[in-house]
């Protein structure tokens, strides 16, 4: 049986998300418009496959939408230089924690960031 591993990934978003989405804007009061808008997530898929799922509005077999509306509308491309240093994680809990840590770290650096 193969062991599930969770990967952290970062997607660059169009800067339109900051002007058009009040929830995104309110989550990033520190943003000065210089750096990019980003989405940080975690997945058991490859980051490339996960981006495709977001962009297509992917739903699982039970009909639950597994894609982020923000990424579906504003996602541009992956930013591997911002996540390649993070090794795959063995548990969902660790991956969710790392997702939050990376998102907050990127916000401190001046990016506008959305994560779940």
N, C-alpha and C positions, 0 to 999 in steps of 0.2 A: 504494500500500500504506500503510495507516495504521500509525503508530508506536505501540507499546505504551508506556503510562505506568503507573507504580506509585503508588498512593496509600496514605498511612498513615491509619489510623483507630483510634478508641478506643471501646470498649464498656464501659458500666458494668455491673458484676456485682452480684448480690445478695450482701449481707454473709454469707449462709449459707455461701458458698464458703470463707470463712476458718475457720469452725468445723467444716465437714464435710469439707474436702479437705486432708489433711496435706501433700501436695506443695506446694499453694498457700501454706499457712501457713509451711512451712519455707523457701520462697523469699522470704518477706517478714517476717523477724524484727523489722524496724524498725517495723512497723505498730502504731499505738496505738489503732485503732478509731474515730478521729475522722473522717477523710476516707473516701472510697469505695474499693471494690475495683474494679480495672479490668483490661481485656484490651487489649493493643496489638497490632495486626496490620497487614499490608500486602496490597494487592490490585490487580488490574488492572480490577476491576469498580467499581461505585459502592459506597461504604461501606454504603448502605442495602441494596443487593442482597447484599453479602457477609454482613451480619447475618442476612438471611433464610436464606442458605445454612447458616450456623452453626446457627441455630435448628431447621432442618429435618433436620440430619444429612446434608447433601448429599454425594453420591458422584459422581465423574466417570464418564465412559463406560467406563473400564476397571474400575470398581468400587472405586477407592481413595477412602476417606473424606477429604474436604477440609475438614471442619468440626472445630472444637475441641470436645472433650467438655465442657470447662469452660464455654464460651460456650453450648453447646447446653443445658446444665442450669441455668446461673446467669445467662446474659446477659439484661439488662433493656432497655437502649436505647443508642443512639449518644450520644457526648459531643463534638459538633463543636467546641465552644469549646476543647477540648484538642488538636485537630489541624488546624483550618482554616488556621492560619498556615503550614503546611508545604505547599509547592508539590509537584505531581506530580514524580516522579523518573524518569529515563530508563532506569535499569538495575535489575535484580533485586538485584544486590549493594548498590547505593546504598540501595535501599528497605529491605533487611534491616539494613543498618548504621543507618539513620535510626530504624527500629523499635526497635532496641536502645538507641540514644541517648535517644529519647523515653521509653521504659520506665524507664530508669535515672534520668532527670531527674524523672519523676513519683514514683518511689520516694523520691528525696531530698526531695521536697516533702511526703512523708508518706502518699502513697497506697500501697495494696497492689496490685501489678501482676503480671500474667502475660503473657508473650510467648514466641514460639517462636524 
